[in-house]
Amino acid sequence: MRSPLFVPAFFLSASVAFASEWEPAPERKAELFNLVIQDCGSCHGLTMKGGLGSPLLPQNLEGKDTDVLTAIVLDGLPGTPMPPWRSQFQDGEARWIIEQLKKGLEQ
């Protein structure tokens, strides 16, 4: 007999795989790119080399878990200047931003 958790676990793993393949529409990509440069750049530096916030360059993000970084973007870091951004974009958009930062920002 299978555990009742078997089915939800399957759907959870499927949704995580789907989320990493999700991509915003071209217009939304431009909006998100602008948000990263303007809003994230105000603390992390306009070139993402760091400032008040840590650097967000590919070499600084290498090996860091995308899910953890996505949660930080969405929920912020209590006790630090990093605010939550959940009200500004959806989970898939936050994940997409992290994936772009890991590759190096290009519009």
MOFENWO-V112080 format. One record per pair of residues at least 24 apart in sequence whose C-alpha atoms are under 10 Angstrom apart, sorted by sequence separation. I is the first residue (numbers start at 1). GAP is how many residues later the second one is. If there is no record, write none. Layout:
# MOFENWO-V112080
i=I gap=GAP
i=I gap=GAP
This chain:
# MOFENWO-V112080
i=70 gap=24
i=71 gap=24
i=73 gap=24
i=69 gap=25
i=70 gap=25
i=73 gap=25
i=69 gap=26
i=70 gap=26
i=53 gap=27
i=67 gap=27
i=68 gap=27
i=70 gap=27
i=53 gap=28
i=66 gap=28
i=67 gap=28
i=69 gap=28
i=70 gap=28
i=52 gap=29
i=53 gap=29
i=66 gap=29
i=69 gap=29
i=70 gap=29
i=52 gap=30
i=66 gap=30
i=68 gap=30
i=69 gap=30
i=67 gap=31
i=66 gap=32
i=40 gap=33
i=65 gap=33
i=66 gap=33
i=66 gap=36
i=61 gap=37
i=43 gap=38
i=61 gap=38
i=64 gap=38
i=43 gap=39
i=62 gap=39
i=63 gap=39
i=58 gap=40
i=61 gap=40
i=62 gap=40
i=58 gap=41
i=60 gap=41
i=61 gap=41
i=62 gap=41
i=40 gap=42
i=56 gap=42
i=58 gap=42
i=59 gap=42
i=60 gap=42
i=61 gap=42
i=57 gap=43
i=58 gap=43
i=59 gap=43
i=61 gap=43
i=57 gap=44
i=58 gap=44
i=59 gap=44
i=56 gap=45
i=57 gap=45
i=58 gap=45
i=59 gap=45
i=20 gap=46
i=56 gap=46
i=57 gap=46
i=58 gap=46
i=20 gap=47
i=57 gap=47
i=58 gap=47
i=56 gap=48
i=57 gap=48
i=56 gap=49
i=16 gap=51
i=35 gap=53
i=48 gap=53
i=32 gap=56
i=48 gap=56
i=32 gap=57
i=48 gap=57
i=47 gap=58
i=32 gap=61
i=36 gap=61
i=32 gap=62
i=35 gap=62
i=29 gap=64
i=32 gap=64
i=33 gap=64
i=28 gap=65
i=32 gap=65
i=36 gap=65
i=29 gap=67
i=33 gap=67
i=24 gap=68
i=29 gap=68
i=37 gap=68
i=23 gap=69
i=24 gap=69
i=36 gap=69
i=22 gap=70
i=23 gap=70
i=21 gap=71
i=22 gap=71
i=19 gap=72
i=20 gap=72
i=23 gap=72
i=24 gap=72
i=33 gap=72
i=19 gap=73
i=22 gap=73
i=23 gap=73
i=33 gap=73
i=34 gap=73
i=18 gap=74
i=19 gap=74
i=21 gap=74
i=22 gap=74
i=23 gap=74
i=33 gap=74
i=20 gap=75
i=21 gap=75
i=32 gap=75
i=16 gap=76
i=19 gap=76
i=20 gap=76
i=19 gap=77
i=30 gap=77
i=29 gap=78
i=20 gap=79
